[in-house]
Amino acid sequence: MKKIILSLFLVGAFYACSNESGTATTSTENTEVVEKEKSNKKYAKKPERTPMSGLDQLVRAVKGENAVVQWEGTKPTGTHVGNLDLEEKMIVFEEGELKVVNLAFDMTSITCTDISNPDYNAKLINHLRSDDFFNVDNYPTAHFKSTSITKDENSFIVKGDVTIKGITHSITVPMYLRENEEMYLLVGGVEVDRTKFNIRYKSKSIFPDLGDKFISDNFTIKFAIPQKK
C-alpha cells in the first residue's frame, strides 16, 4: 500500500531595516503566496476497492472446471489474501437464467498467498483455522444457499443464507454470468461481517480500546465458478 506524504515547509526571512512598513509588506506577501499554494495543493485519493474489484484476474485464473475462490482480510497495517477450495456446488440454469446457487466451502483448505516466509505463513494459517477465527476442526465446511435470484441488467442479485461456524445469516451477492459454447462462468464478490458469526478476535466494534491494533470486521470473498452446460 502506497502512502503519499505531502510536506510543505515555510521559511520566513525577516530583515531588520529602518523601513518598518517594507518589512511588514514582505512578510505579508510571503504568507499570501504560501496560503495560495496550500489552497491549490492536490492530494492523491486512495483508489476505492470493492468486492467486485479484480474479478477479471480471477477469471483468467480459472482452469477447466476448477473454481477459483479468493478471500481478503484487512487491518490498518496491511492486507492478507489467499485461496479457498470449493467442496461442492449446485448451480442450476434454465434457458440461460440463473435459478439456484448452492455452494460448500472447505474451510480446512485456507491458504495465504501474500506471505512468502513459510514460518509466518503457517502461523497465520494456523491462527485462521483456530477458534479465534473459523475453528475448522469443529466447523470444516461453510455454506451458501440461495433463497431468491433476480435479474438486474447485466447481473443477477442472489439472496441467500451463509453458514459459518454453525451460525446462519442472510446476505446478498451480486453475480455476473459469462459463457461460451461449453461452459457457464459465474463470477462475483461479497463482503461478510465476521462478527455475525462469532468471530470476534481483535474486532474494534466489540473491543473499542484496541486503537490501531484491530482487524476489520468485514472480509471479502470473490469467486469465479465454472459450470459445464
N, C-alpha and C positions, 0 to 999 in steps of 0.2 A: 504494500500500500504506500503510495507516494504522498508525502506531505510537502506542501509548498509553504515556506515561511517567508513572508514578505516583511522586511525591516526598513524603516525609514529613519535616518539619523539627521537631526537638525544641529548644525554648527552655527552658532551665532557669533559674530565678530563685533566687539564694541571698541570704539576708538575714543580716546579722551582728546577732545579738542575744544577750542574756545567757542565754536558754533554749536550750541546745545540743541537747537532746532534741527540742524543737519544730522546729528547723532540719532535723534528720535525718529527722523524720517527714514534713515537707513534701516533701523531695527524693524519698523513697521512694514517696510517693503519686503524684507526677507520673510517675515511671518506670513504675509499675504501670499507670497509665492508658494511656501510650504503648504499652507492650508489648501491652496488651489490644487497642488499636486496630490494631496491626500484625497480630496473630493473626487478627483479624476482617476484614482487608482482602481484598477480592475483586479478582482480576485478570482482565481480559478475555482469553479464549482466542482465538487466531487461528483463523478458520474453516478447516476442512480442505478442500483442493481435491483432487479425484481426476480421473483421465482421463474419468470419466463426468459430471463437473460441467459444467453449461452446455449440455447436449445439446439441451434444448428450444429454446434460442436458434438453434442450428444448423438444427434442423428448420424453424423459422419462416423461415429464410433460403433454403430450397430453392425454386427457381422452375422449374416444369415438370419436365423430365427432367435438369436440370443438377445435378450433385453439388456438395456443399459440403465441402471438406476444410480443416481448420484445424490449424496447428502452434503449439506454445507452448514456449519455452525460458526458463529461469530462471537467475539469478545472485543473489548477496547483495544487490545494489543494485536489483534490479527484474526485470521480466518483459517479454519480447517475444513478440508474437503476429503471425500472418499467415496467408495462404492458400496453397493449392497446387492445381494443376489435376489432375483425374483424366484420364489419357490414354486408357486402355482399361479395360473391365470385362467380366467374365463372371460373372454371378450366376444360379444355377440354383435354382429352386424346384420341388418335386414335392409336389402336394397341400398347399400351404401350408407345407411343411417346407423349410428351407434345406439345400441339398446341396453347392453349390460357390460359393466366393468367390475369384475371381482378379482382382487389381487392378494397374494400372500407373500410376505417378505421374510427372508431368512435372516433373522437378527444376529445369528451367530457368525454370519459371513461379513460383518462390518470390516472394512479396510480403510486406511488413511493413505492418501496419495500425495500429500504435500510435505511430509516429514521424511527426509532421506536417511537420517540417523536411525538405524534399526532398533536401538535401545529406547529412544524417545518415542519412536513409532509404536513399539509394543506396549510401552507404558500408557499411551493414550488409548489404544485399542482395548487393553485390559480394563481401563477405567470406564470406557463406554459400555463394556459388557457387564460391569459391576452393578450393584444395587443403587449406586449413586445416579445411574442413568437407566439403562434398558433391562438390567437383570436378566440376561439372556439364558441363564441356567434354568430359571423358572418360567420365562416367557420367551421361548426361542423363535416365535413367529408373531409378526404384526400383520393386520388385515385391513383391507379397504373393500367395502361392498357398496356398490351404487344403489341408491334408492330412487333417484329420478334423473333423467337426462333430457335437456332441451337444446335445440339448435340455436346458435346465436351468430348469424352471418357466417364467418369462416371458422367458427369453433363450436365445440359442444360444452355446455355448462353442466358438469356432472356433480350432483349432490350425493353424498354417501356417508357411511359410518366407518370411521377408522378406529381400530382397536389396538392399543399399545399397553403392555403390562396388564392386560386383562380389563382395561378401562376403555369404554367406548364413547366417542363424541362424534357429532356430525360436522362435516366440513364440505366446502365447495371447491372443486378443482376444474379450472379451465383446461380443455384438452383440444389439440389440433389433430387433424387427420391428414396423413399423406399416404399416397398409394401408387402402386404400379400394377402391371398385369398380374403379378403373382402374390403381392403382399400389401396388406394394410400396415401403416405405421402410426401408432398412437403416441402423441408427444404432448407433454405438459409439465407443470410445476406448481407447487403449493407451499406455503409457509404453515408450519404446525407449531402451536403453542405447547411446549413440552410440560409446562406446569399443570395443564389439564389432565395429564397422565401420571401425576405424582412423581415427576422428575424435577426435583426442587433444588438440586445442587447448585450453589452459587447463583441463585436467581435473585436479582435485585428487587423484584416485585414482592418477594417473600422475605428476603433479608435486606432491608434498605440500608443497612450500615456497611455494606461491602465496599463502598467507594467505587474505584475503577477496577476492582478485583472480581467483577461479576462476569457471568456468561449469559448471553442474550437468551431470553425465554423462547424466541422463535428459532426453529431450524428449518431449512429448506430441503424439500425432496423434489428432484427433477427426474424425468424418465423419458425414454424412447423405447416403446414396446412393439415389436413386430408381430403380426398375426397373419398367418397364411390364409388366402382366400379359399 
